Amino acid sequence: MSKLNEKDRDKLSESNFAFEKQRKEPLENASHVRNAVARFNQVEGVSDDERDAAWKRIKTAAKKYKVELHENSWREIGKKHAPAGKG
């Protein structure tokens, strides 16, 4: 994953983070989007409404950076998915 140094991270607006108020999980490129999904359930101290909003931002960034998401909702993260055609 590409790293953001502290100076560059501080320059980002809140809207460039999955969790805006907490400034957690930047969404600056495809690598960051994949990392935000992988770490999503590790974010503490946020409400379900904040998670819903963060997931919406992640989906938007995933589309922008052409990252395929296998989950339709953040509630599906970490659950096993049936192979295509296996219902």
PyMOL commands that place a pseudoatom at each C-alpha (Angstrom):
pseudoatom trace, name=CA, resn=MET, resi=1, chain=A, elem=C, hetatm=0, pos=[0.000, 0.000, 0.000]
pseudoatom trace, name=CA, resn=SER, resi=2, chain=A, elem=C, hetatm=0, pos=[1.237, 3.479, -0.732]
pseudoatom trace, name=CA, resn=LYS, resi=3, chain=A, elem=C, hetatm=0, pos=[1.908, 5.439, 2.408]
pseudoatom trace, name=CA, resn=LEU, resi=4, chain=A, elem=C, hetatm=0, pos=[0.837, 8.963, 3.180]
pseudoatom trace, name=CA, resn=ASN, resi=5, chain=A, elem=C, hetatm=0, pos=[3.287, 10.860, 5.289]
pseudoatom trace, name=CA, resn=GLU, resi=6, chain=A, elem=C, hetatm=0, pos=[1.836, 12.874, 8.153]
pseudoatom trace, name=CA, resn=LYS, resi=7, chain=A, elem=C, hetatm=0, pos=[2.168, 16.188, 6.307]
pseudoatom trace, name=CA, resn=ASP, resi=8, chain=A, elem=C, hetatm=0, pos=[0.298, 14.903, 3.230]
pseudoatom trace, name=CA, resn=ARG, resi=9, chain=A, elem=C, hetatm=0, pos=[-2.346, 13.206, 5.391]
pseudoatom trace, name=CA, resn=ASP, resi=10, chain=A, elem=C, hetatm=0, pos=[-2.931, 16.446, 7.291]
pseudoatom trace, name=CA, resn=LYS, resi=11, chain=A, elem=C, hetatm=0, pos=[-3.524, 18.256, 3.984]
pseudoatom trace, name=CA, resn=LEU, resi=12, chain=A, elem=C, hetatm=0, pos=[-6.401, 15.952, 3.017]
pseudoatom trace, name=CA, resn=SER, resi=13, chain=A, elem=C, hetatm=0, pos=[-9.918, 17.225, 3.521]
pseudoatom trace, name=CA, resn=GLU, resi=14, chain=A, elem=C, hetatm=0, pos=[-12.259, 15.205, 5.720]
pseudoatom trace, name=CA, resn=SER, resi=15, chain=A, elem=C, hetatm=0, pos=[-14.154, 14.066, 2.632]
pseudoatom trace, name=CA, resn=ASN, resi=16, chain=A, elem=C, hetatm=0, pos=[-11.064, 12.106, 1.523]
pseudoatom trace, name=CA, resn=PHE, resi=17, chain=A, elem=C, hetatm=0, pos=[-11.463, 9.705, 4.449]
pseudoatom trace, name=CA, resn=ALA, resi=18, chain=A, elem=C, hetatm=0, pos=[-13.955, 6.874, 4.840]
pseudoatom trace, name=CA, resn=PHE, resi=19, chain=A, elem=C, hetatm=0, pos=[-14.557, 7.998, 8.422]
pseudoatom trace, name=CA, resn=GLU, resi=20, chain=A, elem=C, hetatm=0, pos=[-14.537, 11.760, 8.020]
pseudoatom trace, name=CA, resn=LYS, resi=21, chain=A, elem=C, hetatm=0, pos=[-14.819, 13.014, 11.598]
pseudoatom trace, name=CA, resn=GLN, resi=22, chain=A, elem=C, hetatm=0, pos=[-12.188, 10.596, 12.853]
pseudoatom trace, name=CA, resn=ARG, resi=23, chain=A, elem=C, hetatm=0, pos=[-10.000, 11.126, 9.758]
pseudoatom trace, name=CA, resn=LYS, resi=24, chain=A, elem=C, hetatm=0, pos=[-9.573, 7.366, 9.491]
pseudoatom trace, name=CA, resn=GLU, resi=25, chain=A, elem=C, hetatm=0, pos=[-9.005, 5.304, 6.349]
pseudoatom trace, name=CA, resn=PRO, resi=26, chain=A, elem=C, hetatm=0, pos=[-7.926, 7.677, 3.568]
pseudoatom trace, name=CA, resn=LEU, resi=27, chain=A, elem=C, hetatm=0, pos=[-9.355, 6.993, 0.117]
pseudoatom trace, name=CA, resn=GLU, resi=28, chain=A, elem=C, hetatm=0, pos=[-6.655, 8.497, -2.096]
pseudoatom trace, name=CA, resn=ASN, resi=29, chain=A, elem=C, hetatm=0, pos=[-6.037, 5.589, -4.463]
pseudoatom trace, name=CA, resn=ALA, resi=30, chain=A, elem=C, hetatm=0, pos=[-6.958, 1.956, -5.165]
pseudoatom trace, name=CA, resn=SER, resi=31, chain=A, elem=C, hetatm=0, pos=[-4.561, 0.642, -2.537]
pseudoatom trace, name=CA, resn=HIS, resi=32, chain=A, elem=C, hetatm=0, pos=[-6.073, 2.874, 0.141]
pseudoatom trace, name=CA, resn=VAL, resi=33, chain=A, elem=C, hetatm=0, pos=[-9.584, 1.792, -0.841]
pseudoatom trace, name=CA, resn=ARG, resi=34, chain=A, elem=C, hetatm=0, pos=[-8.673, -1.885, -0.490]
pseudoatom trace, name=CA, resn=ASN, resi=35, chain=A, elem=C, hetatm=0, pos=[-7.033, -1.151, 2.857]
pseudoatom trace, name=CA, resn=ALA, resi=36, chain=A, elem=C, hetatm=0, pos=[-10.099, 0.772, 4.071]
pseudoatom trace, name=CA, resn=VAL, resi=37, chain=A, elem=C, hetatm=0, pos=[-12.263, -2.279, 3.362]
pseudoatom trace, name=CA, resn=ALA, resi=38, chain=A, elem=C, hetatm=0, pos=[-9.788, -4.627, 5.050]
pseudoatom trace, name=CA, resn=ARG, resi=39, chain=A, elem=C, hetatm=0, pos=[-9.596, -2.451, 8.169]
pseudoatom trace, name=CA, resn=PHE, resi=40, chain=A, elem=C, hetatm=0, pos=[-13.229, -1.353, 8.231]
pseudoatom trace, name=CA, resn=ASN, resi=41, chain=A, elem=C, hetatm=0, pos=[-14.285, -3.555, 11.153]
pseudoatom trace, name=CA, resn=GLN, resi=42, chain=A, elem=C, hetatm=0, pos=[-11.258, -2.469, 13.188]
pseudoatom trace, name=CA, resn=VAL, resi=43, chain=A, elem=C, hetatm=0, pos=[-12.452, 1.143, 13.440]
pseudoatom trace, name=CA, resn=GLU, resi=44, chain=A, elem=C, hetatm=0, pos=[-13.762, 1.744, 16.945]
pseudoatom trace, name=CA, resn=GLY, resi=45, chain=A, elem=C, hetatm=0, pos=[-15.994, 4.395, 18.446]
pseudoatom trace, name=CA, resn=VAL, resi=46, chain=A, elem=C, hetatm=0, pos=[-18.240, 4.961, 15.436]
pseudoatom trace, name=CA, resn=SER, resi=47, chain=A, elem=C, hetatm=0, pos=[-21.982, 4.491, 15.085]
pseudoatom trace, name=CA, resn=ASP, resi=48, chain=A, elem=C, hetatm=0, pos=[-23.750, 2.359, 12.499]
pseudoatom trace, name=CA, resn=ASP, resi=49, chain=A, elem=C, hetatm=0, pos=[-24.843, 5.591, 10.788]
pseudoatom trace, name=CA, resn=GLU, resi=50, chain=A, elem=C, hetatm=0, pos=[-21.182, 6.632, 10.505]
pseudoatom trace, name=CA, resn=ARG, resi=51, chain=A, elem=C, hetatm=0, pos=[-20.334, 3.178, 9.140]
pseudoatom trace, name=CA, resn=ASP, resi=52, chain=A, elem=C, hetatm=0, pos=[-23.135, 3.501, 6.566]
pseudoatom trace, name=CA, resn=ALA, resi=53, chain=A, elem=C, hetatm=0, pos=[-21.745, 6.871, 5.451]
pseudoatom trace, name=CA, resn=ALA, resi=54, chain=A, elem=C, hetatm=0, pos=[-18.174, 5.531, 5.372]
pseudoatom trace, name=CA, resn=TRP, resi=55, chain=A, elem=C, hetatm=0, pos=[-19.256, 2.554, 3.261]
pseudoatom trace, name=CA, resn=LYS, resi=56, chain=A, elem=C, hetatm=0, pos=[-20.937, 4.895, 0.796]
pseudoatom trace, name=CA, resn=ARG, resi=57, chain=A, elem=C, hetatm=0, pos=[-17.682, 6.875, 0.462]
pseudoatom trace, name=CA, resn=ILE, resi=58, chain=A, elem=C, hetatm=0, pos=[-15.708, 3.643, 0.037]
pseudoatom trace, name=CA, resn=LYS, resi=59, chain=A, elem=C, hetatm=0, pos=[-18.061, 2.464, -2.727]
pseudoatom trace, name=CA, resn=THR, resi=60, chain=A, elem=C, hetatm=0, pos=[-17.699, 5.796, -4.523]
pseudoatom trace, name=CA, resn=ALA, resi=61, chain=A, elem=C, hetatm=0, pos=[-13.899, 5.661, -4.260]
pseudoatom trace, name=CA, resn=ALA, resi=62, chain=A, elem=C, hetatm=0, pos=[-13.871, 2.003, -5.351]
pseudoatom trace, name=CA, resn=LYS, resi=63, chain=A, elem=C, hetatm=0, pos=[-15.753, 2.920, -8.508]
pseudoatom trace, name=CA, resn=LYS, resi=64, chain=A, elem=C, hetatm=0, pos=[-13.406, 5.859, -9.159]
pseudoatom trace, name=CA, resn=TYR, resi=65, chain=A, elem=C, hetatm=0, pos=[-10.261, 3.741, -8.754]
pseudoatom trace, name=CA, resn=LYS, resi=66, chain=A, elem=C, hetatm=0, pos=[-11.752, 0.596, -10.350]
pseudoatom trace, name=CA, resn=VAL, resi=67, chain=A, elem=C, hetatm=0, pos=[-11.579, -1.535, -7.207]
pseudoatom trace, name=CA, resn=GLU, resi=68, chain=A, elem=C, hetatm=0, pos=[-13.960, -4.486, -7.246]
pseudoatom trace, name=CA, resn=LEU, resi=69, chain=A, elem=C, hetatm=0, pos=[-15.958, -4.849, -4.048]
pseudoatom trace, name=CA, resn=HIS, resi=70, chain=A, elem=C, hetatm=0, pos=[-17.430, -8.248, -3.256]
pseudoatom trace, name=CA, resn=GLU, resi=71, chain=A, elem=C, hetatm=0, pos=[-19.626, -6.871, -0.477]
pseudoatom trace, name=CA, resn=ASN, resi=72, chain=A, elem=C, hetatm=0, pos=[-22.835, -4.926, -1.005]
pseudoatom trace, name=CA, resn=SER, resi=73, chain=A, elem=C, hetatm=0, pos=[-22.810, -3.649, 2.580]
pseudoatom trace, name=CA, resn=TRP, resi=74, chain=A, elem=C, hetatm=0, pos=[-20.216, -3.190, 5.293]
pseudoatom trace, name=CA, resn=ARG, resi=75, chain=A, elem=C, hetatm=0, pos=[-22.164, -5.784, 7.269]
pseudoatom trace, name=CA, resn=GLU, resi=76, chain=A, elem=C, hetatm=0, pos=[-20.948, -8.406, 4.766]
pseudoatom trace, name=CA, resn=ILE, resi=77, chain=A, elem=C, hetatm=0, pos=[-17.238, -7.730, 5.323]
pseudoatom trace, name=CA, resn=GLY, resi=78, chain=A, elem=C, hetatm=0, pos=[-15.441, -10.861, 6.443]
pseudoatom trace, name=CA, resn=LYS, resi=79, chain=A, elem=C, hetatm=0, pos=[-18.271, -13.236, 5.558]
pseudoatom trace, name=CA, resn=LYS, resi=80, chain=A, elem=C, hetatm=0, pos=[-17.658, -16.053, 3.133]
pseudoatom trace, name=CA, resn=HIS, resi=81, chain=A, elem=C, hetatm=0, pos=[-19.140, -15.601, -0.327]
pseudoatom trace, name=CA, resn=ALA, resi=82, chain=A, elem=C, hetatm=0, pos=[-20.396, -18.467, -2.450]
pseudoatom trace, name=CA, resn=PRO, resi=83, chain=A, elem=C, hetatm=0, pos=[-18.559, -18.850, -5.764]
pseudoatom trace, name=CA, resn=ALA, resi=84, chain=A, elem=C, hetatm=0, pos=[-20.419, -17.454, -8.765]
pseudoatom trace, name=CA, resn=GLY, resi=85, chain=A, elem=C, hetatm=0, pos=[-23.218, -19.757, -9.825]
pseudoatom trace, name=CA, resn=LYS, resi=86, chain=A, elem=C, hetatm=0, pos=[-23.239, -21.614, -6.495]
pseudoatom trace, name=CA, resn=GLY, resi=87, chain=A, elem=C, hetatm=0, pos=[-26.029, -19.545, -4.964]
for i in range(1, 87): cmd.bond("trace and resi %d" % i, "trace and resi %d" % (i + 1))
show_as sticks, trace
zoom trace
